[in-house]
Amino acid sequence: MTVTRTDLANAIRVLTMDAVEKAKSGHPGMPMGMADIAEVLWNDFLVHNPANTHWANRDRFILSNGHGSLLQYALLHLTGYDVSMEDLKNFRQWHSKTPGHPEYRDTPGIETTTGPLGQGLANSVGMALAERMLAGHFNRPGHEIINHYTYVFLGDGCLMEGVSHEVCSLAGVWGLSKLICFYDDNNISIDGHVDDWFADNTPARFEAYGWHVIRHVDGHDPEAIRTAIIDARKQTSKPTLICCKTVIGHGSPNKAGSHDCHGAPLGAEEICLTRENLGWSAEPFQIPEAIYRAYDARAKGEAAEGDWKTRFARYRELYPEEAAELERRLAGTPSGGFDDAVTALIAGFRAAAPKIATRVASGQCIQGVAAALPEFVGGSADLTPSNNTHWKEAIDIGKHRLMGNYIHYGVREFGMSAIMNGIALYGGFLPFGGTFLIFSDYSRNAIRMSALMGIRVVYVMTHDSIGLGEDGPTHQPIEQVNSLRLIPNLNVWRPADAVETAIAWESSVKLERTPSLLALSRQNLPALPHTDETVANARRGGYVIKDAEGGKAKGILIATGSEVELALAAQAKLAAQGHPVRVVSMPCMDIFAAQDAAYQESVLPISITKRVAIEAGTTGLWYKYVGLHGAVIGIDRFGASAPAPILFEKFGFTVDNVVARFQTL
């Protein structure tokens, strides 16, 4: 059998329409429309090894328009990854390798979870930046051990999303020449033809960002696609957007070019007509052996990785320290000096007992551990002085200057967070980035994706409450901390002093599959009365910072952040009135909830029912710990503009109010 490029692309089309039909749900249109582009890229250019999905120098392929997941699943299957025909038949089924949208860790060969449009594109900017940074850190003349491309498929929906503007602007500033994006310009979205809601001059837009743009490529002409990719790979100073004109559902006689095939099965009758139109005679889920042979990338991938291993072995001989450091960083293991650095920080904070804002303590932690963590990549969304995310030895990344480790993202909170996800997914770096806690709302979907994928990203969110004062309710987070705590697999820390802040950083670095978010104060907070035991127990998310005299508590005050100071003052007044109470600091509710029942009982004994929780935010989550008959001193309305001390007084965060509320129980 003589196999043509059209036959190879049609294999993707028939696998797509058959799998969607069997599942009775899915998106056949995009895979059928982009099949020709995918075939050329994967067979002629993509450097990858199906036998090793973690090879460091592989090209990255990102399907930003992730609803077309079957395009990637078909390619993985055809090229030799561990994605079987049975997996394709189980598309969108319980615990299958082929979920509705590509999911990181679920399917071999998937680089990032995509589906929320625009975020795959944003992740790819992070990956392309990470490739350039890692190359800058480790490549040596004649020994380019990190040197590959990042390829992205994206559609109209990705470009409509605001995050695409944020990240593509930065990609142009940075000159990420090894980032090559394919725009599926099919003029269709779910609602139909996009002319009435998406009339941007997309090529001009990207040229304004500083991209190299290749216009008017026929997305169904393999030679035109191949020529465009060769052109893009010649670029040395700009990312490239290849604008491919395609027909959604290409090959379907009655549904091609229509939104009818965007997100619904073609139907048995239309599939038969499409098979006939494509000249495809094989039965559903049957692929001719000649097509498998043409796609098989295993031998080529093994040879490519083998060549790289030979070059890396020579690199190791010449640069043994650099080679060992690169391997450590790619493994994601903190250096041996990290524990010592944290220990020194905690000891210093305990000795000095500083009264400082936790945002300042966080900055001191970053400074203290940066030398032990060369994989640190910090940044801020134009709030560096406020977030305290810069350290003395940090080297700023700038326009066409990618050798550094500190990123000024500009006012791009969502873009920053999604780029950090891409950097973390790439490997070799530990990204953290800062903004005000109130603007976590801009970043929220990217934060959720960090948690969903289980990747190590640290969100440094300062100005954590009404304590920021005069900027008023637009900048005062009320519901943010508790709403973020609702995201599974996200550790939200609200430390009460410098020691708790150091512990939050320690946890954030060591937890490889859980992102962390640090909610940090603008105002100064006093040091807590720490002992060796409280320091150890603070690592468990919640602990007794000060018990009642003789351990005979009749009530419990639970607090976080700046309100722990208030709880301790109220404890003293209650004790003077004959009401012995325990004070519990709970810097990370998520970690405390993961402790065993015995530890939780030791901190919050079920026998002590008189409980008050104190936190300058919404109250709802705290009833989990105080019970329906307990009290919560919080804020269930928006803040106000005034100096912070006035706000805390007006909103009831006073010793007298805590005492009064406790006495009513």
Residue pairs with C-beta under 8 A, 6 or more apart in sequence:
1 288
1 290
2 290
3 288
3 290
3 291
3 294
5 36
5 39
5 40
5 222
6 36
7 291
8 39
8 43
8 291
8 294
8 295
9 35
9 36
9 38
9 39
9 222
10 35
10 251
10 278
10 279
10 280
11 74
11 78
11 287
11 291
11 295
12 31
12 32
12 35
12 38
12 39
12 71
12 74
12 75
12 78
13 31
13 32
13 35
13 250
13 251
13 274
13 278
14 274
14 275
14 278
14 280
14 282
14 284
15 70
15 73
15 74
15 77
15 78
15 88
15 285
15 287
16 26
16 28
16 31
16 32
16 35
16 70
16 71
16 74
17 28
17 32
17 252
17 265
17 266
17 271
17 274
18 88
18 271
18 284
18 285
19 26
19 70
19 73
19 88
19 89
19 91
19 98
19 285
20 26
20 27
20 28
20 70
20 91
20 265
20 266
21 265
21 266
21 267
21 268
21 271
21 284
22 89
22 91
22 284
23 91
23 92
23 93
23 265
24 265
25 92
25 100
25 264
25 265
26 69
26 70
26 91
26 92
26 100
26 263
26 265
27 67
27 68
27 69
27 70
27 262
27 263
28 70
28 249
28 261
28 265
28 266
29 68
29 186
29 188
29 248
29 249
29 255
29 259
29 261
29 262
29 263
30 65
30 67
30 68
30 71
30 155
30 184
30 186
30 248
30 262
31 38
31 68
31 70
31 71
31 74
32 248
32 249
32 250
32 251
32 252
32 256
32 261
33 184
33 186
33 219
33 246
33 247
33 248
33 249
33 250
34 68
34 71
34 153
34 182
34 184
34 219
34 244
34 246
35 71
35 250
36 219
36 220
36 221
36 222
36 225
36 246
36 250
37 153
37 182
37 184
37 219
37 225
37 244
37 246
38 71
38 75
38 153
39 222
40 222
40 225
40 226
40 229
41 61
41 151
41 182
41 225
41 229
42 61
42 75
42 79
42 295
42 297
43 294
43 295
44 226
44 229
45 59
45 149
45 151
45 229
45 233
46 59
46 61
46 151
46 297
47 57
47 58
47 59
47 148
47 149
47 301
47 304
48 55
48 58
48 59
48 61
48 79
48 109
48 297
48 301
48 304
49 55
49 58
49 297
49 298
49 301
49 302
49 304
49 305
50 76
50 79
50 80
50 81
50 82
50 108
50 109
50 297
50 298
50 301
51 80
51 298
51 301
51 302
52 301
52 305
53 81
53 108
53 109
55 305
55 308
56 145
56 146
56 330
56 427
56 428
57 145
57 146
57 147
57 148
57 305
57 308
58 148
58 305
59 148
59 149
59 150
59 151
60 111
60 124
60 127
60 131
60 148
60 149
60 150
60 151
60 426
61 72
61 111
61 151
61 152
61 153
62 111
62 112
62 114
62 120
62 121
62 123
62 124
62 127
62 150
62 151
62 152
62 153
63 69
63 71
63 72
63 102
63 114
63 120
63 153
64 114
64 117
64 118
64 119
64 120
64 121
64 124
64 152
64 153
64 154
64 155
64 158
65 114
65 117
65 120
65 153
65 154
65 155
65 157
65 158
65 184
66 101
66 102
66 113
66 114
66 115
66 116
66 117
66 120
67 100
67 101
67 115
67 263
68 153
68 155
69 98
69 99
69 100
69 101
69 102
69 115
70 88
70 91
70 98
71 153
72 102
72 109
72 110
73 83
73 87
73 88
73 91
73 98
73 102
73 107
74 88
75 295
76 83
76 107
76 108
76 109
77 83
77 84
77 85
77 87
77 88
78 287
78 291
78 292
78 295
78 296
79 295
79 296
79 297
79 298
80 295
80 296
80 297
80 298
80 301
81 108
81 109
82 97
82 108
83 97
83 98
83 107
83 108
83 109
85 285
85 287
87 96
87 97
87 98
88 98
88 285
89 285
90 96
90 97
90 98
91 98
91 100
92 98
92 99
92 100
97 106
97 107
97 108
98 107
99 106
99 107
100 115
101 113
101 114
101 115
102 110
102 112
102 113
102 114
102 115
103 110
103 113
103 452
103 453
104 110
104 111
104 112
104 113
104 425
104 453
104 455
105 453
105 454
111 123
111 127
111 425
112 120
112 123
112 421
112 422
112 425
112 453
113 449
113 452
113 453
114 120
114 123
116 445
116 449
117 155
117 157
117 158
117 160
117 161
118 157
118 158
118 159
118 160
118 161
118 162
118 163
118 164
118 418
119 161
119 163
119 418
119 421
119 445
119 446
119 449
120 152
120 154
120 158
121 152
121 154
121 158
121 163
121 164
121 167
121 168
121 181
122 163
122 164
122 166
122 167
122 414
122 415
122 418
122 419
122 421
122 422
122 446
123 418
123 419
123 421
123 422
123 425
124 150
124 152
124 179
124 181
124 422
125 167
125 168
125 170
125 171
125 176
125 179
125 415
125 419
125 422
126 418
126 419
126 420
126 421
126 422
126 423
126 424
126 425
126 426
126 431
127 150
127 422
127 423
127 425
127 426
128 150
128 171
128 176
128 178
128 179
128 239
128 422
129 171
129 174
129 176
129 397
129 402
129 407
129 419
129 422
129 423
130 422
130 423
130 426
130 427
130 428
130 429
131 146
131 148
131 150
131 178
131 426
132 174
132 176
132 178
132 402
133 377
133 397
133 402
133 403
133 404
133 405
133 429
134 146
134 326
134 426
134 428
134 429
135 144
135 146
135 147
136 402
136 403
137 374
137 403
138 145
138 146
138 322
138 325
138 326
139 145
139 146
139 147
140 315
140 318
140 319
140 322
143 311
143 314
143 315
143 318
143 319
145 308
145 311
145 312
145 315
145 326
148 178
149 178
149 179
149 180
149 233
150 176
150 178
150 179
150 180
151 180
151 181
151 182
152 179
152 180
152 181
152 182
153 181
153 182
153 184
154 164
154 181
154 182
154 183
154 184
155 183
155 184
155 186
155 189
156 184
156 185
156 186
156 187
156 188
156 189
156 194
156 198
157 189
158 164
159 183
159 198
159 200
159 202
160 189
160 197
160 198
162 414
163 414
163 415
163 418
163 446
166 412
166 414
166 415
166 416
167 412
167 415
167 418
167 419
168 206
168 209
168 211
168 239
169 209
169 410
169 412
170 409
170 410
170 412
170 415
170 419
171 179
171 209
171 211
171 239
172 206
172 209
172 210
172 211
172 238
172 239
173 210
173 398
173 399
174 397
174 399
174 400
174 402
175 210
175 237
175 238
175 239
175 399
175 400
175 402
176 239
177 235
177 236
177 237
177 238
177 239
177 240
179 239
179 240
180 229
180 232
180 233
180 239
180 240
180 242
181 239
181 240
181 241
181 242
182 242
182 244
183 202
183 241
183 242
183 243
183 244
184 219
184 244
184 246
185 202
185 219
185 243
185 244
185 245
185 246
186 245
186 246
186 247
186 248
186 257
187 193
187 194
187 195
188 194
188 248
188 257
188 258
188 259
188 262
189 197
189 198
189 259
189 262
190 259
190 262
190 263
191 197
191 259
192 259
193 259
202 241
202 243
203 213
203 215
203 241
203 243
206 213
206 241
207 213
210 238
211 238
211 239
211 240
211 241
212 232
212 235
212 238
212 239
212 240
212 241
213 240
213 241
213 243
214 228
214 231
214 232
214 240
214 241
214 242
214 243
215 243
216 243
216 245
217 224
217 225
217 228
217 242
217 243
217 244
217 245
218 224
218 225
218 244
218 245
219 225
219 244
219 245
219 246
220 246
220 247
220 250
225 242
225 244
228 242
228 244
229 242
231 240
232 240
232 242
237 400
247 256
247 257
248 256
248 257
248 258
248 259
248 261
248 262
249 255
249 256
249 257
249 258
249 260
249 261
249 262
249 266
250 256
251 274
251 277
251 278
252 261
252 266
252 270
252 273
252 274
252 277
253 270
253 273
253 274
253 277
254 270
254 273
255 261
255 266
255 270
266 274
275 281
282 288
312 323
315 322
315 323
316 323
316 324
325 374
326 428
328 335
329 374
329 375
329 427
329 428
329 429
330 427
330 428
332 427
332 456
332 512
334 372
334 373
334 509
334 510
335 372
335 373
335 374
337 371
337 372
338 369
338 372
338 373
338 509
340 372
341 368
341 369
341 371
341 372
342 368
342 369
342 502
342 505
342 506
344 368
345 364
345 365
345 368
345 369
345 502
346 499
346 502
346 503
346 535
349 361
349 497
349 498
349 499
349 502
349 527
350 499
350 527
350 530
350 535
352 527
353 526
353 527
354 361
354 498
354 527
355 524
355 525
355 526
355 527
356 498
356 524
356 525
357 520
357 521
357 522
357 523
357 524
357 525
358 464
358 495
358 496
358 497
358 498
358 500
358 501
358 518
358 520
358 521
358 525
358 561
359 386
359 387
359 388
359 460
359 462
359 463
359 520
359 521
359 522
360 388
360 524
361 495
361 497
361 498
361 501
361 502
361 520
362 388
362 460
362 462
362 501
362 504
362 505
362 518
362 520
363 388
363 389
363 390
363 391
364 498
365 501
365 502
365 505
366 376
366 378
366 388
366 389
366 391
366 432
366 505
367 391
367 392
369 376
369 505
369 509
370 376
370 391
370 393
370 394
371 393
373 430
373 509
374 405
375 428
375 429
375 430
376 391
376 405
376 429
376 430
376 432
377 405
377 406
377 407
377 423
377 429
377 430
377 431
377 432
378 389
378 390
378 391
378 394
378 405
378 406
378 407
378 431
378 432
378 433
378 434
379 389
379 406
379 407
379 408
379 409
379 416
379 420
379 431
379 432
379 433
379 434
380 387
380 389
380 390
380 408
380 409
380 416
380 433
380 434
380 435
380 460
381 409
381 410
381 411
381 412
381 413
381 416
381 433
381 434
381 435
381 439
382 408
382 409
382 410
382 411
383 434
383 435
383 436
383 462
384 390
384 408
384 434
386 434
386 436
386 462
386 463
386 522
387 434
387 435
387 460
387 462
388 434
388 460
388 462
389 406
389 432
389 433
389 434
389 460
390 406
391 406
394 404
394 405
394 406
395 403
395 404
395 405
395 406
396 404
396 406
396 407
396 408
397 403
397 404
397 405
397 406
397 407
397 408
398 404
398 408
407 416
407 419
407 433
409 415
409 416
409 419
409 433
413 435
413 439
413 440
413 442
413 443
414 442
414 443
414 445
414 446
416 433
416 435
416 443
417 433
417 443
417 446
417 447
417 450
417 457
417 459
418 446
418 449
420 431
420 432
420 433
420 446
420 450
420 457
421 446
421 449
421 450
421 453
421 455
421 457
423 429
423 431
424 430
424 431
424 450
424 455
424 456
424 457
425 453
425 455
430 456
430 458
430 509
431 457
431 458
432 457
432 458
432 459
432 460
432 508
433 458
433 459
433 460
434 459
434 460
434 461
434 462
435 442
435 443
435 460
435 461
435 462
436 461
436 462
436 463
436 468
436 475
436 477
437 461
437 462
437 463
437 464
437 465
437 477
437 480
437 481
437 519
437 520
438 463
438 474
438 475
438 476
438 477
438 480
440 447
440 459
440 461
440 477
440 480
440 484
440 517
441 480
443 459
444 484
447 459
447 484
447 487
447 490
447 515
447 517
448 487
448 490
450 457
450 490
450 515
451 487
451 488
451 489
451 490
451 514
451 515
452 489
454 489
454 513
454 514
455 513
455 515
456 508
456 509
456 511
456 512
456 513
456 514
456 515
457 515
457 516
458 505
458 508
458 509
458 515
458 516
458 517
458 518
459 515
459 516
459 517
459 518
460 518
460 520
461 480
461 517
461 518
461 519
461 520
462 520
462 521
462 522
463 471
463 475
463 477
463 520
463 521
463 522
464 477
464 481
464 494
464 519
464 520
464 521
464 522
464 561
464 562
465 476
465 477
465 521
465 561
465 562
465 616
465 617
466 476
466 478
466 616
466 635
466 639
466 640
466 644
466 647
466 648
466 651
467 521
467 522
467 523
467 562
467 616
467 644
467 647
467 648
468 475
468 476
468 522
468 523
468 644
469 522
469 523
469 641
469 642
469 643
469 644
469 647
470 641
470 642
470 643
471 641
472 639
472 640
472 641
473 638
473 639
473 640
473 641
476 638
476 639
477 519
477 617
478 617
478 618
478 635
478 636
478 637
478 638
478 639
479 617
479 618
480 519
480 617
481 492
481 494
481 519
481 615
481 617
481 618
482 617
482 618
482 620
482 621
483 618
484 490
484 492
484 517
485 492
485 589
485 590
485 621
486 621
489 513
489 514
489 515
490 514
490 515
490 516
490 517
490 590
491 507
491 508
491 511
491 514
491 515
491 516
491 517
491 588
491 590
491 591
492 516
492 517
492 519
492 588
492 589
492 590
493 500
493 504
493 507
493 508
493 516
493 517
493 518
493 519
493 587
493 588
494 519
494 560
494 561
494 587
494 588
494 615
495 501
495 503
495 504
495 518
495 520
495 561
495 587
496 525
496 528
496 545
496 559
496 560
496 561
496 562
496 563
496 564
496 565
496 585
496 587
497 525
497 526
497 527
497 528
497 564
498 527
499 527
499 528
499 530
499 535
499 538
500 528
500 538
500 585
500 587
501 518
501 520
503 535
503 538
503 539
503 587
504 516
504 518
504 587
504 588
505 518
506 539
507 516
507 539
507 588
507 591
508 516
508 518
519 561
521 561
521 562
522 644
523 562
523 644
525 561
525 562
525 564
525 565
526 565
528 534
528 545
528 564
528 568
528 585
529 545
529 546
529 568
530 545
534 543
534 544
534 545
537 543
537 544
537 603
538 585
538 587
539 591
540 591
540 592
540 595
540 599
541 586
541 587
541 588
541 589
541 590
541 591
541 592
541 593
541 594
541 595
542 558
542 584
542 585
542 586
542 587
542 588
542 589
542 591
542 592
542 595
542 600
542 603
542 604
543 584
543 585
543 586
543 603
544 582
544 583
544 584
544 603
545 564
545 568
545 583
545 584
545 585
546 568
546 571
546 582
546 583
547 553
547 582
547 583
548 554
548 571
548 575
548 580
548 581
548 582
549 575
549 580
550 580
552 580
553 580
553 581
553 582
553 608
554 579
554 580
554 581
554 608
554 610
555 574
555 579
555 580
555 581
555 582
555 608
555 610
555 611
555 612
555 662
555 665
556 581
556 582
556 583
556 584
556 604
556 608
556 610
556 611
556 612
557 567
557 570
557 571
557 581
557 582
557 583
557 584
557 611
557 612
557 613
557 614
557 658
557 662
558 567
558 584
558 586
558 604
558 611
558 612
558 613
558 614
558 622
558 625
558 626
559 566
559 567
559 583
559 584
559 585
559 586
559 613
559 614
559 615
560 585
560 586
560 587
560 589
560 615
561 587
561 615
561 616
562 616
563 614
563 615
563 616
563 633
563 653
564 583
564 585
566 614
566 653
566 654
566 655
566 658
567 583
567 585
567 614
567 658
568 583
569 655
570 581
570 655
570 658
570 659
570 662
571 581
571 582
571 583
573 655
573 659
574 580
574 581
574 659
574 662
575 581
577 659
579 662
579 663
581 610
581 662
582 608
584 603
584 604
586 592
586 625
589 621
592 600
592 603
604 611
604 625
609 627
609 629
609 630
610 630
610 662
610 665
611 625
611 626
611 627
611 630
611 631
611 665
612 626
612 630
612 631
612 632
612 633
612 658
612 661
612 662
612 665
613 619
613 622
613 625
613 626
613 630
613 631
613 632
613 633
613 634
614 632
614 633
614 634
614 653
614 658
615 622
615 632
615 633
615 634
616 634
616 635
616 648
616 651
616 653
617 634
617 635
618 634
618 635
618 636
619 632
619 633
619 634
619 635
619 636
622 632
622 634
623 630
623 632
626 632
629 665
630 665
631 661
631 662
631 664
631 665
633 652
633 653
633 657
633 658
633 661
635 651
639 647
639 651
640 647
640 650
642 650
648 654
